[in-house]
Amino acid sequence: MASLLPTTFVYAEKADDLAKLIAFARGLGEKVNVLFIGDDESTRECVNLGADCVYCFAPQEGVIAEDYAASFAAIIKEAGANALVLLASSKRAKAIAARLGVTLKAGVISDALSLAIENNTVIATHQVYGGLAHAKAEIRSPYAIATVGSALDVEAIKDAPNAPVVQSAFIAPAHTLKVLARKPKQGSTVDLGKAHCVVGVGRGFAKADDIALASALAKALQGEVGCSRPIAEGEGWMEHDRYIGVSGVTLGADVYVAVGISGQIQHMVGVDRAKIIVGINKDKNAPIFNMVDYGIVGDLYKVLPALTAKLGG
């Protein structure tokens, strides 16, 4: 029997990622509260997204986000003995989830594909065996924690009234990590999980300069460019943020165009939520053609310029 938990807490590193997370949480908890680390200006972006309350923690000099887990746990415990905590998936969020799991003695699911509440128990679907299969897991502890990707199939709540903001105190953990230095992240910043159209680059591209062909098509489609794992981690031609697959980004795009990609399962699990998948490969026997809605057998060096020109690019 489907039901709602008394309270759901949500956390994201950026206010931009909270809107869909709050809407998703509305289907799981009677009350939805936000846990947020940010200044007053950033917090103001969180108040009208549909939450019941925003617990704001002012940034502490030299303190990393993981060290706020003790502070989050105190707020969660105050709300009651039964709650679900959802975190927008990232390396940092997973570290926070692990700490919360220990502090709250809670079960933790990483990268949940779906969540439901049955008889006051959280039921989560997640990938196993490197994405080869999906498994259902029950979190039977009073507190449950899950990280979820950005490809949530929900509509953000619009024109919601402003939620009250509670300025919350930072509780230092027993053991802290000391920040020794900070340096800017190299490369471009992109969130492929939110892109409506993505062109994927695979090993069919002979050299890095040829990725410009995919970029031109993506521009004509008003989309973004992503890649398979060998392009990001093997060749180093693209940033890791653009790697699509089981240990990379999961897409929620309307259209995904896979170019020069064979269709290995480790890549395809990252695109299974795309509404339409198009495959372009010169090998008519490539596995990708068993998983696409539309396929083009041809040389990408001829197909991409033709498609781009047809689209007015």
C-alpha positions in Angstrom: 0.0 0.0 0.0 1.5 3.3 -1.1 1.8 6.0 1.7 3.8 9.0 2.6 6.5 9.4 5.3 5.9 12.2 7.8 9.0 14.2 6.6 11.3 14.2 3.7 14.5 16.3 3.7 16.3 17.3 0.5 19.9 18.5 -0.1 21.6 19.9 -3.1 24.9 21.8 -3.5 23.2 24.4 -5.7 19.8 26.0 -5.5 19.3 25.3 -9.2 19.2 21.6 -8.5 16.6 21.8 -5.7 13.4 22.6 -7.8 12.9 19.1 -9.2 14.2 17.4 -6.1 11.6 19.1 -4.0 8.8 18.2 -6.5 10.1 14.6 -6.4 10.1 14.6 -2.6 6.5 15.8 -2.6 5.4 12.4 -3.7 7.2 10.7 -0.8 6.7 12.9 2.3 3.9 14.9 3.9 6.4 17.6 4.7 9.4 18.6 2.6 12.3 20.4 4.2 15.4 21.8 2.6 18.9 21.5 4.0 21.1 24.1 2.4 24.5 25.6 2.8 24.8 29.1 1.4 24.7 32.8 2.0 21.5 34.9 2.2 21.4 35.6 -1.6 21.7 31.9 -2.5 19.1 30.9 0.2 16.5 33.3 -1.3 16.6 31.2 -4.5 15.4 28.2 -2.4 12.3 29.6 -0.6 9.7 29.5 -3.4 10.4 26.1 -4.8 7.6 24.3 -2.9 9.3 23.3 0.4 7.7 23.6 3.8 10.8 24.9 5.5 14.4 25.8 4.5 17.1 25.1 7.0 20.0 27.3 6.1 23.6 26.9 7.2 26.0 29.8 6.7 29.3 28.7 5.0 32.1 28.3 7.5 35.6 29.3 6.5 37.8 26.3 5.8 34.9 23.8 6.3 33.9 21.4 3.6 30.3 20.3 2.9 30.8 16.8 4.3 31.5 18.3 7.8 27.9 19.6 7.9 26.6 16.1 8.2 26.5 16.3 12.0 24.5 19.5 11.7 22.1 18.0 9.2 21.6 14.9 11.4 20.6 17.1 14.4 17.9 18.8 12.3 16.6 15.5 11.0 16.4 14.0 14.4 14.5 17.0 15.7 11.9 16.5 13.1 10.9 13.0 14.3 12.0 9.4 14.4 11.0 8.6 10.8 12.3 10.5 7.8 13.7 10.1 4.2 16.7 12.2 3.2 17.2 12.8 -0.6 20.5 14.2 -1.9 21.1 15.4 -5.5 23.8 12.9 -6.5 27.4 14.1 -6.6 30.7 13.0 -5.1 30.2 15.4 -2.2 26.6 14.4 -1.7 27.5 10.7 -1.5 30.1 11.5 1.1 27.4 13.3 3.1 25.0 10.4 2.7 27.6 8.0 4.0 28.2 10.1 7.1 24.4 10.5 7.7 24.0 6.8 7.3 26.4 6.2 10.2 25.1 9.0 12.4 21.4 8.1 11.9 22.0 4.4 11.7 20.2 4.5 8.4 20.2 2.5 5.2 21.7 4.3 2.2 21.0 3.8 -1.5 23.2 5.5 -4.1 21.9 6.7 -7.4 18.3 5.5 -7.0 16.4 5.3 -10.2 13.0 5.4 -8.4 11.6 5.5 -4.9 8.3 4.6 -3.4 6.8 4.3 0.1 5.0 1.1 1.0 3.8 0.4 4.5 6.0 3.2 5.9 9.1 1.5 4.2 11.2 3.1 1.5 11.4 0.9 -1.7 14.3 1.9 -4.0 15.2 0.7 -7.5 18.8 1.0 -8.4 21.4 -0.5 -10.8 23.4 -3.6 -10.1 26.2 -5.5 -11.9 27.5 -2.4 -13.6 24.1 -1.5 -15.0 23.3 -4.9 -16.4 20.2 -5.2 -14.2 18.0 -3.3 -11.8 17.3 -4.3 -8.3 14.7 -3.3 -5.7 15.8 -2.8 -2.1 13.9 -2.0 1.1 15.3 0.4 3.6 13.8 -0.8 6.8 15.6 1.6 9.2 13.5 4.5 10.7 15.7 6.9 8.7 16.4 6.3 5.0 18.9 8.0 2.8 19.2 8.1 -1.0 21.1 10.0 -3.6 19.2 10.6 -6.9 20.5 11.8 -10.3 19.4 15.0 -12.1 17.3 13.2 -14.7 14.1 13.2 -12.5 10.9 12.8 -14.5 9.0 15.4 -12.6 7.9 19.0 -13.2 9.2 21.7 -10.9 6.5 23.3 -8.7 5.7 26.8 -10.0 4.6 29.9 -8.1 4.9 28.3 -4.7 4.6 30.5 -1.6 7.8 31.4 0.2 8.8 28.9 2.8 10.1 30.0 6.2 13.9 30.1 6.6 15.5 28.8 9.8 19.1 30.0 10.3 20.7 26.9 11.7 23.8 26.5 13.8 26.9 24.6 12.5 27.8 21.6 14.7 31.5 20.7 14.3 32.0 16.9 13.8 34.3 15.0 16.2 36.8 14.7 13.4 37.2 17.3 10.6 38.9 17.5 7.3 41.2 20.5 7.0 41.2 22.4 3.7 44.8 23.1 2.7 44.3 24.8 -0.6 41.7 25.5 -3.3 42.2 25.8 -7.0 39.7 26.3 -9.9 38.4 23.3 -11.7 39.8 23.0 -15.2 37.5 22.7 -18.2 34.0 23.8 -19.0 31.1 23.4 -16.6 28.1 21.5 -18.0 25.2 19.6 -16.5 24.3 17.0 -19.2 21.6 15.5 -16.9 19.5 18.7 -17.5 20.2 19.0 -21.3 17.2 18.5 -23.6 19.3 17.2 -26.4 22.8 15.5 -26.3 25.1 14.4 -29.0 27.4 11.6 -27.8 31.0 11.2 -29.1 32.5 7.7 -29.3 35.6 5.9 -30.6 34.4 6.3 -34.1 36.1 9.8 -34.1 39.7 9.5 -35.3 41.1 12.5 -33.5 40.1 15.2 -30.9 39.8 18.0 -33.5 37.0 16.0 -35.2 34.7 16.5 -32.2 34.0 19.9 -33.8 31.6 18.0 -36.1 29.6 16.8 -33.1 29.7 20.2 -31.6 28.3 21.7 -34.8 25.4 19.3 -34.8 24.7 19.9 -31.1 24.6 23.6 -31.7 22.1 23.1 -34.5 20.0 21.0 -32.2 20.4 23.6 -29.3 22.0 20.8 -27.3 25.2 19.7 -25.6 28.0 17.3 -26.4 28.8 14.3 -24.2 31.0 11.2 -24.7 31.6 7.6 -24.0 34.1 6.6 -21.3 37.1 5.9 -23.6 36.9 9.5 -25.0 37.0 11.1 -21.5 39.2 8.7 -19.5 41.2 6.9 -22.2 42.0 9.6 -24.8 41.4 12.5 -22.5 39.7 14.4 -25.4 36.8 15.6 -23.2 36.2 16.5 -19.6 34.9 13.8 -17.2 31.8 15.9 -16.6 30.7 15.0 -20.2 31.2 11.2 -19.7 27.9 9.3 -20.1 27.5 5.9 -18.5 27.2 3.7 -15.5 29.9 5.6 -13.5 29.3 8.9 -15.3 26.2 11.1 -16.1 22.7 9.7 -16.5 20.7 11.6 -19.2 17.1 12.7 -19.1 17.2 14.2 -22.6 14.4 14.3 -25.1 16.8 13.3 -27.8 20.2 11.5 -27.6 22.3 11.1 -30.7 25.0 8.5 -30.3 27.8 9.0 -32.9 30.5 6.5 -33.4 29.4 4.6 -30.3 29.2 0.9 -30.4 26.5 0.5 -27.7 28.2 -1.2 -24.8 25.8 -1.7 -21.8 28.0 0.4 -19.5 27.3 3.4 -21.8 23.7 2.7 -22.6 22.5 2.5 -19.0 23.3 6.2 -18.9 20.9 7.0 -21.7 18.0 4.6 -21.0 15.8 7.5 -19.8 16.3 9.5 -23.0 12.9 9.7 -24.8 14.4 9.2 -28.3 17.8 7.6 -29.1 19.4 8.0 -32.5 22.5 5.9 -33.5 25.0 6.7 -36.2 27.6 4.1 -36.9 29.3 2.7 -40.0 29.1 -0.8 -38.7 25.6 -2.1 -39.4 26.1 -4.9 -36.8 27.0 -2.5 -34.0 25.0 -3.3 -30.8 23.8 0.3 -30.7 21.3 -0.5 -33.4 19.5 -3.0 -31.2 18.7 -0.2 -28.7 17.9 2.9 -30.8 14.6 4.4 -32.0 16.3 5.5 -35.3 19.6 4.3 -36.8 21.8 5.6 -39.6 24.4 3.3 -41.0 27.1 5.5 -42.5 30.4 7.3 -42.1 30.1 10.0 -39.4 32.4 12.2 -41.4 29.7 12.4 -44.1 26.6 12.0 -42.0 27.2 14.7 -39.5 27.9 17.6 -41.9 24.8 16.6 -43.9 22.6 16.5 -40.8 24.0 19.8 -39.6 23.4 21.5 -42.9 19.9 20.1 -43.1 19.2 21.6 -39.7 20.5 25.0 -40.8 23.7 24.8 -38.8 
